[in-house]
Amino acid sequence: MKLADDAHLIWKKWSSRIAGAQVALVALFVSLPDKWQDAIPHTILAVLAGIFALSIISAQAVAQPNLKKDGE
């Protein structure tokens, strides 16, 4: 297995930032007391997960010219 040539640019990609935000929200939810977790409807969590998933996929499809190396 070999890393992609632009693997060092991964944190500049919007999809990586969105995925990081999703992980942070999940970690926040898990750290909440059970009483607070029970107060949040599971439908909201499912909708948020879907929004994040679609956002990550969309961000992969968008051209990001700032990722180009100088001179390319």
N, C-alpha and C positions, 0 to 999 in steps of 0.2 A: 504494500500500500504506500502511495506517495502523495504528499500534500500538493494541492493546486499551486500554481505559480504565484497567485495573488492571495494566498492564505494569510499573509501578514496584514492584509487590509480588511480582515473580517470585521473588526469593530467599527470600521467606517461605513459598513453596509447598514442600511436602514432595517433590513430584515433581522439582522443580529441585534440591533437596539430594541426592536419590538419584541423579539423573543426574550431578551433580558428583562424587559418590563413585565412580560407575562410571568416569568419565573419569580420576579420580585413580588408581584401581586399574589401569587400562589403561596409564597413563603409568608407573606403578611397574613393571609387568610388562615393558614395552618397555625400561626402563632397566636391567633385570637383565642380568647376563652371559649369553651364549648357553648356557653349561653349566647355569646355574640354570633358564633357560627350558625347556631340554630335559628337566629333571627333573620339571616340572609337567605332568601328563597333560592333553591337550587336552580330554578329557571334562569335567574340572573347570572349565575355562575356559568351555565351552559351557553347563554347568549354571549357573555364576555369571551369565553373560550373560542367560540365561533368567529367573533369579530377579530380576535387576535390571530387566529389561523388564517383567515382571509387576508388580513393586513400583511402577514409575513409572506404569503404567496404573492400578493400584489407587489410588495416591495422588491421581491426577487425579479419581477418582470420589468421594473422601471430602470431605465438607463441612469447610471450615476457617473457623470463625466469626471467628478472630483476623485474618482478612484484610479484614473489613468496616471501612469507614471509620467514624469516630465519628459517631453520630447516624443510622446506616442500620439 
